[in-house]
Amino acid sequence: MRVAVRKNCDGLGVIKILKTIKKRAEFMRVCRLGAAVRTRTVVSIRYENGIEEPLVGFTASKKVGCAVKRNRAKRRLRSLVREFSGMFSSSSSFVFIATPATVSCDFSLLHADFAYCMKKLTGIRT
């Protein structure tokens, strides 16, 4: 699945593909062993997996709402991952968990919370 697309300075598109986590066992391993940062709108977890490429996973429980709201929350998180794609190290797995506020909050607040989480997890400033 193509998650991140970045453009060069000359305008030519360069596709950076981030593989997604699909299996429950992988989600559970990252959640159990990884470092987590929690904000009001998103929970971010990072785990050093030792694989050559970064892995990204998105999840939203039924506490977020009906299927439409859960899908909207994951779409919002995916758009932020596209924007912050340069901050993902090659040997890490990231899991982003939506909260009920992910759907209803202003996107600028979600962006600020996501930037805070990435800064805390990776140590890179945006």
N, C-alpha and C positions, 0 to 999 in steps of 0.2 A: 504494500500500500504506500503510495506517495504521500508523505506528510508535509514535507518542507520543500519550498521552491525559493531559491534566492537568485538575485540578478547581479551580474558583474557591473562594474562602473561603465563599461562600454555598451551596456544595454542588452548584451546577449544573455539569454537565460541559462543558468546552470542549475541543474536539478540535484538536490541533495536528498537522498532517500533515507528516511529514518524508519527502520523496521518497527512494527508494533508488536506488543505482547498480546498474544491471543489466548494462551492456556491459563487456566486457573492456578495451576501449580507454580507457574512463573510469577503471577501476581502475588501469590501468598509468600513466596520466597523473598521477593523484594519488600513486601510489607513487613515481614517478620524480621529481616536482617538489616534493612536499610535505615538511614537517618531521615527523620520526618520533620517538616516544617508546616505548621497549621496556621492558617489565617481564617478570617470570617467567610471568605468566598471559595477557598481552595485548600486542599491538603496535598502537599508535594512530598514524595519520597524518593530518595536516591540510594542506589546500591551499586557498589563496584562489582561488576560481574566478570571481568577478565576477558570478555569477548572483544573482538576488534572493532565492533560497530556499536553505536548507541541503540538502545531499545527504549521505546516509549509505550506506555499503556494508559488508557483512560477508563474510568469507571464512574458510575453514578448509581447509587442504591435507590430503592423505592421510596426512601425518605425524601428524595429530591422532588418526586411527584410522578405523574403519569408518564407513559413512554414518550410522549411529545416533549415534555419538559426535560426528561433525562437525555434525550437525543440533542436537544437545543443546548444543554449544558456541555455535553461532550463536543459539540461543534464549536462552541465558544472557546473551550480549552484547546482544541486543535488549531484554531486560528492564532492563539497566543504562542503555541509551540512553533508554528511557522515563523512568527516574528522573532522569536528568541532562539532560532535554530543554531546560531553560532555559539551558543553557550553549552551545548551538549558535548561532553567529553566522549571519546571513542570507546571507553571501557566501562561505561555506566548504564544502568537501567533506571528509568524514571517512571513513576506511576503518579498520575494526577487524579485525585478523587474530588468529584464535584460535591458541593454542599447545597442545601436548599437556596442559599443566597446567590449561588452561581447563576441561576436563571434570571432572577429578578433585579440584580444590582446593575448599576450603571457600568458600562464597559470600561470607563476610565478607572473606576475603583478596582475592577477585576484585573486590569492591566497592572495597576500599582501593586496589588497583592501578589500577582504572579511574578513581577520583577523582584519583589522582596524575597519571595521563596527561592527564586533562582540565585539571587545574591547570597543568601544564607547557605544554600546547598553547594554551590560551585565556587563561591568566593570571587566571582567575576562581577564587576559593576557594569550596569547597563548604560 
